[in-house]
Amino acid sequence: MKTTVQISAAVLALGLMTQAAAAETNLTVMGYSGLFQERYTKAVLEPFMKAHPDIKVTFFPLPSAAAMLGNLRAQKAAPQVDVVMMDISVSKAGTDEGLFTKIDETNVPNSKDLYPAARVEGVAGVGVTFDNLVLLYNTDQVKEAPKSWMDMAEKTYDRKVVIPGVPDIQGLSLVLILNKANGGTDYLKDVSKGIDAMIKIAPNVQTWDPKPEVYAPIVTGQASIGAGWNARAQVNSITSNGKLKATIPAEGTVFQINAISLVANAPNAEAAKVFANYALSPEAQKSFTETMFYAPTNSKAQISDEALARTAVKFMDKAIPVDWIALAKVRDAIGEQWRRRVVPASR
């Protein structure tokens, strides 16, 4: 028979456990699904929760920044997400709609150490990763690295090309690259030369919506060649033992920024600031860069030479300048041209 002391101890223990559970903050972070979620969880979320046992993080995955923005709009009156990581141009749209709280040194101290490119005028969030567009190819089917983006138009690749099409930023980036390569001077006014080039590639395209991502069909040989992001390409190259490789053709590439943002009126606003500060810290930036090869945005992150050589930093001299915020204003118009002219050219 239990003594009064034993019963009292059990009751006290139960009470303390209940208080601990009540004190735990359940933070929701929205970001990209698939490989990003898998690698980010191990490189950043798990170490964060170990360092902050009072904060439990749930990752809410979505396939695109557009899907994230739609979700945030739907819950604006009663947010269920605390932090979001998405493409900078879409983050600007969310900022304009009052969906985010501005990040600065007062609420996220590590933001003071970011590279200048991580801060974009008119965006409440700040850059958490840098990346760049690359041409992907299957090394069994393509023996030499393609020299031009227009190689995707060659008859050799009939129905063997995979490209995430507009409105995906990968398809949009390719239009900008080809527009400049073909004599376009101001992409904010006219991308017709880029659209014309894409029309030549379109008959070879197997799909504009590769599932689950563009990398898998190239690794398996279902497709021979395509366009994607460098960070994911590097991971897939390693995990496939070189079945997939990436290159930057003569026409160059463009850089892309993912921003981390604090959701306005979030249910766990204080914990969200703690997480954002950790995500921008040198240690978290180093961990994710060396795990997935996104270039770091914190200038104090000490990245290994081997990992840094696989990141966007390596390709700075091949980058075409793009004002993603200004481009956001004409993005729908470019999408209309894509739907009207490029998609019908597919077979």
C-alpha positions in Angstrom: 0.0 0.0 0.0 1.3 3.4 -1.0 2.3 5.8 1.8 1.0 9.4 1.9 4.6 10.6 1.1 4.6 8.4 -2.1 1.3 9.6 -3.2 2.2 13.2 -2.5 5.5 12.8 -4.5 3.6 11.3 -7.4 1.1 14.1 -7.4 3.9 16.7 -7.3 5.7 15.0 -10.1 2.6 15.0 -12.2 2.0 18.6 -11.5 5.5 19.5 -12.5 5.2 17.5 -15.7 1.9 19.3 -16.5 3.5 22.7 -15.9 6.5 21.8 -18.1 4.1 20.7 -20.9 2.2 23.9 -20.5 5.4 26.0 -20.6 6.5 24.3 -23.9 6.0 26.6 -26.9 4.9 24.9 -30.1 6.4 26.9 -32.9 5.4 26.4 -36.6 7.9 27.1 -39.3 6.7 27.1 -42.9 9.2 26.2 -45.7 9.9 24.2 -48.8 8.9 20.5 -48.8 11.1 17.6 -50.0 14.8 17.7 -49.7 14.8 21.2 -48.1 12.6 20.0 -45.3 14.6 16.8 -44.7 18.0 18.6 -44.7 16.9 21.7 -42.8 15.3 19.6 -40.1 18.6 17.8 -39.4 20.9 20.8 -39.9 18.9 23.5 -38.1 15.7 22.5 -36.4 17.0 19.6 -34.4 20.0 21.5 -33.0 17.7 24.4 -32.3 15.3 22.3 -30.2 18.3 20.7 -28.4 19.5 24.2 -27.5 16.0 25.4 -26.6 14.1 22.4 -25.1 11.2 24.7 -24.1 10.4 25.3 -27.8 9.1 22.5 -30.0 9.3 23.2 -33.8 6.8 21.8 -36.3 7.9 22.2 -39.9 4.9 23.0 -42.3 6.1 22.0 -45.8 4.7 23.4 -49.0 6.1 22.9 -52.6 6.4 26.6 -53.6 6.5 30.2 -52.4 3.3 30.9 -54.1 1.6 28.1 -52.1 3.0 29.6 -48.9 1.7 33.0 -49.7 -1.7 31.7 -50.5 -1.8 29.8 -47.2 -0.7 32.9 -45.2 -3.3 35.1 -46.9 -6.0 32.6 -46.0 -5.1 32.7 -42.3 -4.2 36.4 -42.0 -7.0 37.1 -39.5 -5.8 34.2 -37.3 -2.3 33.2 -38.2 -1.3 29.6 -37.4 2.3 29.9 -38.7 5.1 31.8 -36.8 8.0 31.9 -39.3 8.2 31.4 -43.0 11.1 30.9 -45.5 10.3 31.7 -49.1 11.6 33.3 -52.2 12.4 37.0 -51.7 10.1 38.3 -54.5 7.1 36.5 -53.0 8.2 37.7 -49.6 7.9 41.2 -50.9 4.3 40.6 -51.9 3.6 39.3 -48.4 5.3 42.4 -46.9 3.1 44.7 -49.0 0.0 42.9 -47.7 1.0 43.3 -44.1 1.7 39.6 -43.5 5.1 40.1 -41.9 6.8 41.9 -39.1 10.1 43.6 -40.0 13.3 41.9 -39.0 16.1 44.2 -37.7 18.9 44.2 -35.2 16.5 45.0 -32.3 14.4 41.8 -32.6 16.9 39.5 -34.4 20.4 40.5 -33.4 22.2 38.2 -35.8 20.8 40.1 -38.7 23.5 42.7 -38.1 26.1 40.3 -39.6 24.3 39.6 -42.9 25.8 40.3 -46.3 24.3 43.5 -47.8 22.6 41.4 -50.5 20.6 39.7 -47.8 18.7 42.9 -47.1 16.3 44.0 -49.8 14.5 47.3 -49.7 10.8 46.9 -49.0 11.0 43.4 -47.7 10.3 42.7 -44.0 12.3 39.5 -43.9 16.0 39.0 -44.6 18.0 36.6 -46.7 18.5 33.2 -45.1 20.0 31.4 -48.2 21.6 32.3 -51.5 21.3 30.0 -54.6 21.7 30.0 -58.4 20.1 28.4 -61.4 22.0 25.5 -63.1 21.6 23.2 -66.1 21.1 19.6 -64.9 22.0 16.6 -67.0 22.1 12.8 -66.7 25.7 11.6 -67.1 24.8 8.3 -68.6 22.9 10.0 -71.4 24.9 13.3 -71.7 28.6 12.5 -71.9 29.9 16.1 -71.9 28.6 19.1 -70.0 26.3 21.1 -72.2 27.8 24.5 -73.2 24.5 26.4 -73.8 21.1 26.6 -72.3 19.8 26.2 -75.9 21.3 22.7 -76.1 17.9 21.8 -74.6 16.3 22.6 -78.0 18.4 20.0 -79.9 16.6 17.0 -81.4 18.8 14.7 -79.3 16.6 15.6 -76.3 13.2 15.1 -77.8 10.8 14.7 -74.9 13.8 14.3 -72.5 13.8 17.9 -71.1 12.3 18.8 -67.7 11.8 22.4 -66.6 9.7 23.8 -63.7 7.7 26.3 -65.8 6.4 29.8 -65.0 5.1 30.8 -62.5 7.9 28.8 -60.8 10.9 31.1 -60.4 13.1 28.5 -62.1 11.2 28.9 -65.4 11.1 32.6 -64.9 14.9 32.7 -64.3 15.5 30.8 -67.5 13.4 33.3 -69.5 15.5 36.2 -68.1 18.8 34.4 -69.0 17.7 33.7 -72.5 16.3 37.1 -73.0 19.6 38.7 -72.2 21.5 36.1 -74.3 19.4 37.0 -77.3 19.8 40.7 -77.1 17.1 41.7 -74.7 18.0 44.9 -72.8 15.4 45.6 -70.2 13.5 42.6 -68.8 11.2 44.9 -66.9 9.8 46.1 -70.2 10.2 43.2 -72.6 11.1 39.6 -72.3 9.9 38.6 -75.8 13.4 37.4 -76.9 13.5 35.1 -73.9 10.0 33.8 -74.6 11.0 33.2 -78.3 14.0 31.1 -77.1 11.8 29.1 -74.8 9.4 28.4 -77.7 12.3 26.6 -79.4 12.9 24.5 -76.3 9.3 23.7 -75.6 8.7 20.9 -78.1 11.4 18.8 -76.3 9.9 19.4 -72.8 8.5 16.2 -71.2 6.9 18.2 -68.3 6.7 21.7 -67.0 5.8 20.3 -63.6 8.3 17.6 -62.6 7.4 15.5 -59.6 8.4 15.5 -56.8 11.1 17.8 -58.1 13.1 18.2 -61.3 16.1 16.3 -60.0 14.5 12.8 -59.7 13.6 12.2 -63.3 17.1 13.2 -64.4 18.8 10.9 -61.8 16.6 7.9 -63.0 17.2 8.7 -66.7 13.5 9.4 -67.3 14.8 12.7 -68.5 18.2 13.7 -69.9 18.5 17.4 -69.1 16.7 20.3 -67.4 17.0 23.4 -65.2 17.1 23.5 -61.4 18.8 25.1 -58.4 22.4 24.5 -57.6 22.0 23.5 -53.9 19.6 20.7 -54.5 21.6 19.7 -57.6 24.8 19.3 -55.6 23.0 17.1 -53.0 21.4 14.9 -55.8 24.8 14.7 -57.5 26.3 13.2 -54.3 23.5 10.9 -53.4 23.2 9.6 -57.0 27.0 8.9 -57.2 27.3 11.4 -60.0 24.3 10.2 -62.1 23.2 13.9 -62.1 25.6 16.7 -62.6 25.1 20.5 -62.9 26.8 23.1 -65.0 26.4 26.8 -65.8 26.3 27.3 -69.6 27.9 30.2 -71.5 24.9 32.5 -71.2 25.3 32.6 -67.4 23.0 32.2 -64.4 20.9 34.2 -62.0 21.0 34.3 -58.2 18.0 33.7 -56.0 17.4 34.6 -52.3 15.2 32.8 -49.8 14.1 35.2 -47.1 13.2 34.3 -43.5 10.2 36.3 -42.2 8.3 36.7 -38.9 4.6 36.3 -39.4 2.6 39.3 -38.2 0.4 38.6 -35.2 1.9 35.1 -34.9 0.7 33.1 -31.9 4.3 32.6 -30.7 6.0 35.9 -31.7 8.7 35.8 -29.1 9.8 32.3 -29.8 9.7 33.1 -33.5 12.3 35.8 -33.0 14.5 33.4 -31.0 14.3 30.9 -33.9 14.9 33.5 -36.6 18.0 34.6 -34.7 19.3 31.1 -34.5 18.6 30.4 -38.2 20.7 33.4 -39.1 23.5 32.5 -36.7 27.0 31.5 -37.9 26.6 28.0 -36.6 23.2 27.3 -38.2 24.3 28.9 -41.5 27.5 26.8 -41.5 25.5 23.6 -40.7 22.9 24.1 -43.5 25.5 25.2 -46.1 27.6 22.1 -45.4 24.5 20.0 -45.5 22.8 21.3 -48.6 25.2 23.8 -50.2 23.1 26.9 -50.1 25.5 29.9 -49.8 25.3 31.4 -46.4 23.9 34.9 -45.8 25.8 35.5 -42.5 29.2 37.0 -43.2 30.7 35.4 -40.0 29.8 31.8 -41.0 33.0 29.7 -41.3 32.3 27.3 -44.2 34.6 24.5 -45.2 36.4 25.1 -48.6 34.9 21.9 -49.9 31.3 22.9 -49.2 31.9 26.5 -50.3 33.2 25.4 -53.7 29.8 23.8 -54.3 27.7 26.9 -53.5 26.6 30.0 -55.4 29.7 31.8 -54.2 31.7 29.9 -56.8 29.6 31.4 -59.6 29.5 35.1 -58.7 31.2 36.2 -62.0 28.6 34.3 -64.1 25.5 35.9 -62.5 23.2 38.2 -64.4 21.9 41.0 -62.1 18.1 40.7 -61.4 16.0 43.1 -59.4 13.5 40.5 -58.1 11.4 43.2 -56.3 10.9 45.2 -59.5 10.4 42.1 -61.4 7.5 41.1 -59.2 5.5 43.9 -60.7 5.7 42.4 -64.2 5.7 38.7 -63.1 2.0 38.1 -64.0 2.5 39.7 -67.4 5.4 37.3 -68.1 3.3 34.4 -66.9 0.6 35.4 -69.4 3.1 35.3 -72.2 4.3 32.0 -71.0 0.8 30.5 -71.0 -0.1 32.0 -74.3 3.0 31.3 -76.3 5.4 28.8 -74.6 3.0 26.2 -73.3 1.1 25.7 -76.6 4.5 25.1 -78.3 4.9 21.9 -76.2 4.1 18.7 -77.9 
